[in-house]
Amino acid sequence: MVKSAASGPKRLAPTDAEARAEAFQKSRDDRRFELKEDYVELIAELMAQEGEARQTDIARRLGVTQPTVAKMLKRLAEENLVTQRPYRGVFLTEEGQRLAAATKRRHDIVETLLLRLGVDPDTARKDAEGIEHHVSDRTLKAFELFLATR
């Protein structure tokens, strides 16, 4: 319910409530997908730097335990985003590589926009990390158009 100063509590119109429910559902879906994106983006980064991504490195960089990483890697493998090799590291599949590249692209666009708006580099990098997962394709396109004209 929304409270109106003059008339007390006011009920949302069904269309308002439906729109709000849709927005909440999108946010929940984004949060679930965000973790996958963080993992594949980090794995791609580690592969570029080290040639492979090891569970210990992933755990350290994300600040989580190795069992947490193992559980997530199992889910990513089931979704054909990563492969794991015994006594080696974790590697992205083609699908995982596409997801990592798309995530990095979104991050770069958001970070560039924030920098152009005058946000300091450290804050822009950190804020882009959160925003990149929730920005819609439509909004991302608007960011790109804005950046192209500036």
Residue pairs with C-beta under 8 A, 6 or more apart in sequence:
1 9
1 10
1 11
1 12
2 9
2 10
2 11
2 12
3 9
3 10
4 10
12 20
27 134
30 133
30 134
31 133
33 133
34 133
34 134
35 72
36 75
36 76
36 79
36 81
36 99
37 99
37 100
37 103
37 132
37 133
38 62
38 133
39 58
39 62
39 72
39 73
39 76
39 82
40 76
40 81
40 82
40 92
40 96
40 99
40 100
40 103
41 100
41 103
41 104
41 107
42 53
42 58
42 61
42 62
43 53
43 58
43 82
43 90
43 91
43 92
43 96
43 100
44 92
44 96
44 97
44 100
44 101
44 104
46 52
46 53
46 54
46 57
46 58
46 61
46 89
47 53
47 89
47 91
47 92
50 57
50 89
52 88
52 89
52 90
52 91
53 89
53 90
53 91
54 89
54 90
55 66
55 69
55 70
55 73
55 89
55 90
56 66
58 69
58 73
58 90
59 65
59 66
59 68
59 69
62 69
73 82
73 84
73 90
76 82
76 96
77 83
77 84
80 93
80 95
80 96
81 92
81 93
81 95
81 96
81 99
82 90
82 91
82 92
82 93
82 96
83 90
83 91
83 92
83 93
84 90
84 91
85 91
92 100
103 132
103 133
106 132
106 133
106 135
106 140
107 128
107 129
107 132
109 140
109 143
109 144
109 147
110 127
110 128
110 131
110 132
110 135
110 140
110 143
111 124
111 125
111 128
112 147
113 143
113 146
113 147
114 123
114 124
114 127
114 128
115 121
115 124
116 147
116 150
119 127
135 143
